[in-house]
Amino acid sequence: MALAACGMFGEDEAAPPAEETSGSAEEAPAIAAQAENETIAADEDEAEGEDVPQGTPMEERVATLGLLNKRNNLTVDVELKPGEETIVDDVLIRLASCERRPPWDPDPETGAFVQVAVRDPGRGEDAGFRRIFSGWLFLNSPSLNVVEHPIYDVWVKDCAMSFPGEEAPEDSE
C-alpha cells in the first residue's frame, strides 16, 4: 500500500499482498531469530580470533623477488623487507607487504604487494622513474597478476615468515 502511495504502482494496479512478498507471519520471527544467532556467532568468532597470534610481524618479514632482464636473459634475486625499495639497473622495486599462508593450510599461497617502476632508456641517471606495475604477485598463481613490460619481469619467490606452532628448521651441525 505504501508503494501505491509513492506511485510505484498505477491506480488500477494494486500492490502485491504483503503475505506473498515477505513470507508468512510464522516465518518472520524464525528468520529474525536465525539472523540474530548468526550475528552473535560471527561476533564470537571475531572475539576468539583476536587472541590468536598471526605470525611474524610485517616489519620482520623478508620477501625474495626475482627480476629478469629479457634482453640479456640475466636474473637477479632481490630480498626486501616491507617498506624497502631497491634499484637494479633501470628498475626500481618497492615492497609494501608480503604474506604466506600457514603450512597446514590446504591451499598454500605466497604473495607480495609490489610496485615496479622503470627509468626510460636513453634519458640517463637523472631521469625519473615511470611506474609500470602496482599490485599483488602470487607464487603459485603467477598468471593471476602479471608485470607487463617488454624488457623486465618480476615475480615472487618466497616470503620468509613463521607461524605459532610451526616447527623451526633444524640446524644441521
C-alpha positions in Angstrom: 0.0 0.0 0.0 2.9 2.3 0.8 4.3 1.6 -2.7 1.0 2.7 -4.3 1.2 6.0 -2.5 4.7 6.5 -3.8 3.5 6.0 -7.4 5.2 2.6 -7.8 2.0 1.0 -8.9 -0.6 2.6 -11.1 -4.1 3.4 -9.8 -5.7 0.4 -11.5 -2.8 -1.9 -10.5 -2.7 -3.0 -6.8 0.4 -3.7 -4.8 1.1 -7.4 -4.2 -0.3 -8.7 -0.9 2.1 -8.5 2.0 1.9 -12.2 2.7 3.2 -13.1 -0.8 6.3 -10.9 -0.7 7.5 -11.2 2.8 6.6 -14.7 3.8 4.1 -15.9 6.3 3.7 -14.4 9.8 5.0 -17.5 11.4 8.2 -17.5 9.3 9.2 -13.9 10.1 10.1 -14.4 13.8 12.1 -17.6 12.9 14.1 -15.8 10.2 14.8 -12.9 12.6 16.0 -15.3 15.3 18.2 -17.2 12.9 19.8 -13.9 11.7 20.4 -12.8 15.2 22.0 -16.1 16.2 24.3 -15.9 13.1 25.3 -12.3 14.0 26.1 -13.4 17.6 28.1 -16.4 16.3 30.1 -14.2 14.0 30.9 -11.8 16.8 32.1 -14.6 19.0 34.4 -15.9 16.2 35.9 -12.5 15.8 36.5 -12.2 19.6 38.2 -15.6 19.6 40.4 -14.7 16.6 41.8 -11.6 18.3 43.9 -13.6 20.8 45.5 -15.8 18.1 48.9 -14.6 17.0 49.1 -14.0 13.3 52.7 -15.0 12.6 55.8 -12.9 12.1 55.2 -9.1 12.3 55.2 -7.4 9.0 58.4 -5.4 9.6 60.3 -8.6 10.2 59.2 -10.5 7.1 61.6 -10.8 4.1 60.4 -11.3 0.6 62.6 -12.7 -2.2 61.6 -11.4 -5.6 63.0 -12.5 -9.0 63.9 -9.9 -11.6 64.5 -10.9 -15.2 66.0 -8.7 -17.9 64.5 -10.3 -21.1 67.1 -8.6 -23.4 70.2 -10.3 -21.9 68.4 -13.2 -20.0 70.0 -12.2 -16.7 68.1 -12.8 -13.5 68.7 -11.2 -10.1 67.2 -12.3 -6.7 66.2 -9.3 -4.7 65.5 -9.5 -0.9 63.4 -6.8 0.6 61.5 -6.1 3.9 58.1 -4.4 3.7 58.6 -0.7 3.2 62.0 -1.1 1.5 63.0 -0.4 -2.1 66.0 -1.1 -4.3 67.2 -0.1 -7.7 68.6 -2.7 -10.1 69.8 -1.3 -13.4 66.9 0.8 -14.6 64.3 -0.9 -12.4 63.0 0.4 -9.0 61.3 -2.3 -6.9 59.4 -1.4 -3.8 57.8 -4.0 -1.5 54.8 -2.9 0.5 53.8 -6.2 2.0 54.4 -10.0 1.9 52.2 -12.8 3.1 52.3 -16.5 3.3 49.6 -18.9 4.3 50.4 -21.3 7.1 51.9 -24.6 6.1 48.9 -26.5 7.4 46.5 -24.5 5.2 45.0 -26.8 2.4 45.7 -24.1 -0.2 49.2 -22.8 0.5 50.0 -19.5 -1.2 52.7 -16.8 -1.0 52.1 -13.3 -2.2 53.7 -9.9 -2.2 52.4 -6.4 -2.9 55.0 -4.9 -5.1 55.4 -1.6 -7.0 57.7 -1.6 -10.0 59.0 1.5 -11.9 61.4 1.8 -14.7 63.7 4.5 -15.9 63.1 5.4 -19.5 66.1 4.3 -21.6 68.3 7.0 -23.1 67.4 9.6 -20.5 70.4 8.9 -18.2 70.7 8.6 -14.5 68.8 11.9 -13.8 65.6 10.7 -15.4 62.7 9.9 -13.2 61.0 6.5 -12.9 57.7 5.6 -14.5 55.5 3.1 -12.6 54.7 0.1 -14.7 53.1 -2.1 -12.0 51.5 -1.9 -8.6 49.7 -4.9 -7.2 49.8 -8.3 -5.6 52.1 -11.0 -7.2 51.5 -14.7 -6.3 53.9 -17.6 -6.2 51.5 -20.4 -7.1 49.4 -18.3 -9.4 51.8 -16.1 -11.4 49.4 -15.5 -14.2 46.8 -14.0 -11.8 48.5 -10.6 -11.9 51.4 -10.1 -14.3 54.1 -7.4 -14.6 53.6 -6.4 -18.3 56.8 -4.9 -19.6 58.7 -5.6 -22.8 62.1 -5.8 -21.0 61.6 -6.7 -17.4 59.7 -9.4 -15.5 59.3 -9.5 -11.7 57.9 -12.4 -9.7 57.6 -13.7 -6.1 59.9 -16.4 -5.0 59.4 -16.5 -1.2 58.1 -14.7 1.8 60.2 -15.6 4.9 57.9 -15.6 7.9 56.8 -18.1 10.6 53.6 -19.0 12.4 52.9 -20.0 16.0 53.1 -23.8 16.2 55.2 -24.1 13.1 58.3 -26.2 13.5 61.5 -24.3 13.3 64.0 -25.6 10.7 66.5 -28.0 12.2 70.2 -26.9 12.3 72.4 -29.4 10.6 75.7 -29.4 12.5 
